[in-house]
Amino acid sequence: MAEDRLIDARGHRCPVPTLRLRRALEEAAPGSHVRLLADDPLARIDVPHFAASAGATVVEIVDAPNGAISFLVAKAP
């Protein structure tokens, strides 16, 4: 599943990655996907929690070789 939008929040500490994801999901069409790249370890907790509260779904979480975490999030249809 490919992302419709990529948000690169590497180098920022939480809550910035989650805030950028929120803004991207607000602008995204229903059913679209947003990929978030973050390197703050707290994002592993914050992003799924935010997605659940926003009615979005975390489709995948992948550890990238450069220390980043890649989240693919689907906006509800």
Chimera marker file (.cmm) of the C-alpha trace (Angstrom):
<marker_set name="trace">
<marker id="1" x="0.000" y="0.000" z="0.000" r="1" g="1" b="0" radius="0.5"/>
<marker id="2" x="1.560" y="3.297" z="-1.054" r="1" g="1" b="0" radius="0.5"/>
<marker id="3" x="1.260" y="6.554" z="0.793" r="1" g="1" b="0" radius="0.5"/>
<marker id="4" x="-0.597" y="9.509" z="-0.675" r="1" g="1" b="0" radius="0.5"/>
<marker id="5" x="1.506" y="11.925" z="1.358" r="1" g="1" b="0" radius="0.5"/>
<marker id="6" x="4.901" y="11.738" z="3.079" r="1" g="1" b="0" radius="0.5"/>
<marker id="7" x="5.631" y="13.673" z="6.275" r="1" g="1" b="0" radius="0.5"/>
<marker id="8" x="9.289" y="13.769" z="7.309" r="1" g="1" b="0" radius="0.5"/>
<marker id="9" x="9.450" y="14.697" z="10.992" r="1" g="1" b="0" radius="0.5"/>
<marker id="10" x="12.928" y="13.293" z="11.632" r="1" g="1" b="0" radius="0.5"/>
<marker id="11" x="14.939" y="15.523" z="13.938" r="1" g="1" b="0" radius="0.5"/>
<marker id="12" x="11.858" y="16.709" z="15.829" r="1" g="1" b="0" radius="0.5"/>
<marker id="13" x="10.792" y="15.565" z="19.271" r="1" g="1" b="0" radius="0.5"/>
<marker id="14" x="7.266" y="14.615" z="20.226" r="1" g="1" b="0" radius="0.5"/>
<marker id="15" x="4.682" y="16.019" z="20.019" r="1" g="1" b="0" radius="0.5"/>
<marker id="16" x="5.845" y="17.624" z="16.735" r="1" g="1" b="0" radius="0.5"/>
<marker id="17" x="5.659" y="14.396" z="14.636" r="1" g="1" b="0" radius="0.5"/>
<marker id="18" x="2.135" y="13.715" z="15.895" r="1" g="1" b="0" radius="0.5"/>
<marker id="19" x="1.055" y="17.306" z="15.280" r="1" g="1" b="0" radius="0.5"/>
<marker id="20" x="2.336" y="17.115" z="11.707" r="1" g="1" b="0" radius="0.5"/>
<marker id="21" x="0.502" y="13.829" z="11.220" r="1" g="1" b="0" radius="0.5"/>
<marker id="22" x="-2.698" y="15.382" z="12.568" r="1" g="1" b="0" radius="0.5"/>
<marker id="23" x="-2.435" y="18.292" z="10.140" r="1" g="1" b="0" radius="0.5"/>
<marker id="24" x="-1.769" y="15.938" z="7.214" r="1" g="1" b="0" radius="0.5"/>
<marker id="25" x="-4.747" y="13.731" z="8.105" r="1" g="1" b="0" radius="0.5"/>
<marker id="26" x="-7.020" y="16.775" z="8.400" r="1" g="1" b="0" radius="0.5"/>
<marker id="27" x="-6.026" y="17.782" z="4.854" r="1" g="1" b="0" radius="0.5"/>
<marker id="28" x="-6.132" y="14.240" z="3.431" r="1" g="1" b="0" radius="0.5"/>
<marker id="29" x="-9.065" y="12.773" z="1.549" r="1" g="1" b="0" radius="0.5"/>
<marker id="30" x="-11.043" y="10.033" z="3.295" r="1" g="1" b="0" radius="0.5"/>
<marker id="31" x="-9.440" y="6.631" z="2.759" r="1" g="1" b="0" radius="0.5"/>
<marker id="32" x="-6.033" y="8.050" z="1.845" r="1" g="1" b="0" radius="0.5"/>
<marker id="33" x="-2.705" y="7.100" z="3.434" r="1" g="1" b="0" radius="0.5"/>
<marker id="34" x="-0.058" y="9.236" z="5.097" r="1" g="1" b="0" radius="0.5"/>
<marker id="35" x="3.467" y="7.997" z="5.782" r="1" g="1" b="0" radius="0.5"/>
<marker id="36" x="5.202" y="9.611" z="8.739" r="1" g="1" b="0" radius="0.5"/>
<marker id="37" x="8.953" y="9.341" z="9.307" r="1" g="1" b="0" radius="0.5"/>
<marker id="38" x="10.083" y="10.074" z="12.861" r="1" g="1" b="0" radius="0.5"/>
<marker id="39" x="13.201" y="9.334" z="14.871" r="1" g="1" b="0" radius="0.5"/>
<marker id="40" x="11.955" y="10.174" z="18.363" r="1" g="1" b="0" radius="0.5"/>
<marker id="41" x="11.441" y="6.855" z="20.197" r="1" g="1" b="0" radius="0.5"/>
<marker id="42" x="8.320" y="8.291" z="21.893" r="1" g="1" b="0" radius="0.5"/>
<marker id="43" x="6.629" y="8.425" z="18.483" r="1" g="1" b="0" radius="0.5"/>
<marker id="44" x="6.260" y="4.638" z="18.698" r="1" g="1" b="0" radius="0.5"/>
<marker id="45" x="3.801" y="5.270" z="21.554" r="1" g="1" b="0" radius="0.5"/>
<marker id="46" x="2.337" y="8.650" z="20.565" r="1" g="1" b="0" radius="0.5"/>
<marker id="47" x="1.481" y="7.963" z="16.916" r="1" g="1" b="0" radius="0.5"/>
<marker id="48" x="-0.646" y="4.807" z="17.442" r="1" g="1" b="0" radius="0.5"/>
<marker id="49" x="-2.387" y="6.452" z="20.407" r="1" g="1" b="0" radius="0.5"/>
<marker id="50" x="-3.184" y="9.565" z="18.370" r="1" g="1" b="0" radius="0.5"/>
<marker id="51" x="-4.318" y="7.528" z="15.353" r="1" g="1" b="0" radius="0.5"/>
<marker id="52" x="-6.752" y="5.527" z="17.474" r="1" g="1" b="0" radius="0.5"/>
<marker id="53" x="-8.197" y="8.667" z="19.032" r="1" g="1" b="0" radius="0.5"/>
<marker id="54" x="-8.554" y="10.302" z="15.583" r="1" g="1" b="0" radius="0.5"/>
<marker id="55" x="-10.314" y="7.301" z="14.046" r="1" g="1" b="0" radius="0.5"/>
<marker id="56" x="-7.338" y="6.540" z="11.787" r="1" g="1" b="0" radius="0.5"/>
<marker id="57" x="-5.591" y="3.183" z="11.435" r="1" g="1" b="0" radius="0.5"/>
<marker id="58" x="-1.879" y="2.486" z="11.688" r="1" g="1" b="0" radius="0.5"/>
<marker id="59" x="-1.389" y="0.077" z="8.784" r="1" g="1" b="0" radius="0.5"/>
<marker id="60" x="2.302" y="-0.596" z="9.409" r="1" g="1" b="0" radius="0.5"/>
<marker id="61" x="5.228" y="0.408" z="11.581" r="1" g="1" b="0" radius="0.5"/>
<marker id="62" x="8.680" y="-0.260" z="10.146" r="1" g="1" b="0" radius="0.5"/>
<marker id="63" x="12.093" y="0.373" z="11.683" r="1" g="1" b="0" radius="0.5"/>
<marker id="64" x="14.217" y="2.012" z="9.000" r="1" g="1" b="0" radius="0.5"/>
<marker id="65" x="17.956" y="1.258" z="8.907" r="1" g="1" b="0" radius="0.5"/>
<marker id="66" x="18.858" y="4.908" z="9.607" r="1" g="1" b="0" radius="0.5"/>
<marker id="67" x="17.189" y="4.863" z="13.033" r="1" g="1" b="0" radius="0.5"/>
<marker id="68" x="13.905" y="6.325" z="11.834" r="1" g="1" b="0" radius="0.5"/>
<marker id="69" x="10.506" y="4.783" z="12.378" r="1" g="1" b="0" radius="0.5"/>
<marker id="70" x="8.131" y="4.712" z="9.426" r="1" g="1" b="0" radius="0.5"/>
<marker id="71" x="4.391" y="4.795" z="10.149" r="1" g="1" b="0" radius="0.5"/>
<marker id="72" x="1.808" y="4.242" z="7.428" r="1" g="1" b="0" radius="0.5"/>
<marker id="73" x="-1.513" y="5.660" z="8.625" r="1" g="1" b="0" radius="0.5"/>
<marker id="74" x="-4.864" y="5.320" z="6.841" r="1" g="1" b="0" radius="0.5"/>
<marker id="75" x="-7.529" y="7.979" z="7.247" r="1" g="1" b="0" radius="0.5"/>
<marker id="76" x="-10.990" y="6.564" z="7.798" r="1" g="1" b="0" radius="0.5"/>
<marker id="77" x="-13.102" y="6.390" z="4.621" r="1" g="1" b="0" radius="0.5"/>
<link id1="1" id2="2" r="1" g="1" b="0" radius="0.2"/>
<link id1="2" id2="3" r="1" g="1" b="0" radius="0.2"/>
<link id1="3" id2="4" r="1" g="1" b="0" radius="0.2"/>
<link id1="4" id2="5" r="1" g="1" b="0" radius="0.2"/>
<link id1="5" id2="6" r="1" g="1" b="0" radius="0.2"/>
<link id1="6" id2="7" r="1" g="1" b="0" radius="0.2"/>
<link id1="7" id2="8" r="1" g="1" b="0" radius="0.2"/>
<link id1="8" id2="9" r="1" g="1" b="0" radius="0.2"/>
<link id1="9" id2="10" r="1" g="1" b="0" radius="0.2"/>
<link id1="10" id2="11" r="1" g="1" b="0" radius="0.2"/>
<link id1="11" id2="12" r="1" g="1" b="0" radius="0.2"/>
<link id1="12" id2="13" r="1" g="1" b="0" radius="0.2"/>
<link id1="13" id2="14" r="1" g="1" b="0" radius="0.2"/>
<link id1="14" id2="15" r="1" g="1" b="0" radius="0.2"/>
<link id1="15" id2="16" r="1" g="1" b="0" radius="0.2"/>
<link id1="16" id2="17" r="1" g="1" b="0" radius="0.2"/>
<link id1="17" id2="18" r="1" g="1" b="0" radius="0.2"/>
<link id1="18" id2="19" r="1" g="1" b="0" radius="0.2"/>
<link id1="19" id2="20" r="1" g="1" b="0" radius="0.2"/>
<link id1="20" id2="21" r="1" g="1" b="0" radius="0.2"/>
<link id1="21" id2="22" r="1" g="1" b="0" radius="0.2"/>
<link id1="22" id2="23" r="1" g="1" b="0" radius="0.2"/>
<link id1="23" id2="24" r="1" g="1" b="0" radius="0.2"/>
<link id1="24" id2="25" r="1" g="1" b="0" radius="0.2"/>
<link id1="25" id2="26" r="1" g="1" b="0" radius="0.2"/>
<link id1="26" id2="27" r="1" g="1" b="0" radius="0.2"/>
<link id1="27" id2="28" r="1" g="1" b="0" radius="0.2"/>
<link id1="28" id2="29" r="1" g="1" b="0" radius="0.2"/>
<link id1="29" id2="30" r="1" g="1" b="0" radius="0.2"/>
<link id1="30" id2="31" r="1" g="1" b="0" radius="0.2"/>
<link id1="31" id2="32" r="1" g="1" b="0" radius="0.2"/>
<link id1="32" id2="33" r="1" g="1" b="0" radius="0.2"/>
<link id1="33" id2="34" r="1" g="1" b="0" radius="0.2"/>
<link id1="34" id2="35" r="1" g="1" b="0" radius="0.2"/>
<link id1="35" id2="36" r="1" g="1" b="0" radius="0.2"/>
<link id1="36" id2="37" r="1" g="1" b="0" radius="0.2"/>
<link id1="37" id2="38" r="1" g="1" b="0" radius="0.2"/>
<link id1="38" id2="39" r="1" g="1" b="0" radius="0.2"/>
<link id1="39" id2="40" r="1" g="1" b="0" radius="0.2"/>
<link id1="40" id2="41" r="1" g="1" b="0" radius="0.2"/>
<link id1="41" id2="42" r="1" g="1" b="0" radius="0.2"/>
<link id1="42" id2="43" r="1" g="1" b="0" radius="0.2"/>
<link id1="43" id2="44" r="1" g="1" b="0" radius="0.2"/>
<link id1="44" id2="45" r="1" g="1" b="0" radius="0.2"/>
<link id1="45" id2="46" r="1" g="1" b="0" radius="0.2"/>
<link id1="46" id2="47" r="1" g="1" b="0" radius="0.2"/>
<link id1="47" id2="48" r="1" g="1" b="0" radius="0.2"/>
<link id1="48" id2="49" r="1" g="1" b="0" radius="0.2"/>
<link id1="49" id2="50" r="1" g="1" b="0" radius="0.2"/>
<link id1="50" id2="51" r="1" g="1" b="0" radius="0.2"/>
<link id1="51" id2="52" r="1" g="1" b="0" radius="0.2"/>
<link id1="52" id2="53" r="1" g="1" b="0" radius="0.2"/>
<link id1="53" id2="54" r="1" g="1" b="0" radius="0.2"/>
<link id1="54" id2="55" r="1" g="1" b="0" radius="0.2"/>
<link id1="55" id2="56" r="1" g="1" b="0" radius="0.2"/>
<link id1="56" id2="57" r="1" g="1" b="0" radius="0.2"/>
<link id1="57" id2="58" r="1" g="1" b="0" radius="0.2"/>
<link id1="58" id2="59" r="1" g="1" b="0" radius="0.2"/>
<link id1="59" id2="60" r="1" g="1" b="0" radius="0.2"/>
<link id1="60" id2="61" r="1" g="1" b="0" radius="0.2"/>
<link id1="61" id2="62" r="1" g="1" b="0" radius="0.2"/>
<link id1="62" id2="63" r="1" g="1" b="0" radius="0.2"/>
<link id1="63" id2="64" r="1" g="1" b="0" radius="0.2"/>
<link id1="64" id2="65" r="1" g="1" b="0" radius="0.2"/>
<link id1="65" id2="66" r="1" g="1" b="0" radius="0.2"/>
<link id1="66" id2="67" r="1" g="1" b="0" radius="0.2"/>
<link id1="67" id2="68" r="1" g="1" b="0" radius="0.2"/>
<link id1="68" id2="69" r="1" g="1" b="0" radius="0.2"/>
<link id1="69" id2="70" r="1" g="1" b="0" radius="0.2"/>
<link id1="70" id2="71" r="1" g="1" b="0" radius="0.2"/>
<link id1="71" id2="72" r="1" g="1" b="0" radius="0.2"/>
<link id1="72" id2="73" r="1" g="1" b="0" radius="0.2"/>
<link id1="73" id2="74" r="1" g="1" b="0" radius="0.2"/>
<link id1="74" id2="75" r="1" g="1" b="0" radius="0.2"/>
<link id1="75" id2="76" r="1" g="1" b="0" radius="0.2"/>
<link id1="76" id2="77" r="1" g="1" b="0" radius="0.2"/>
</marker_set>
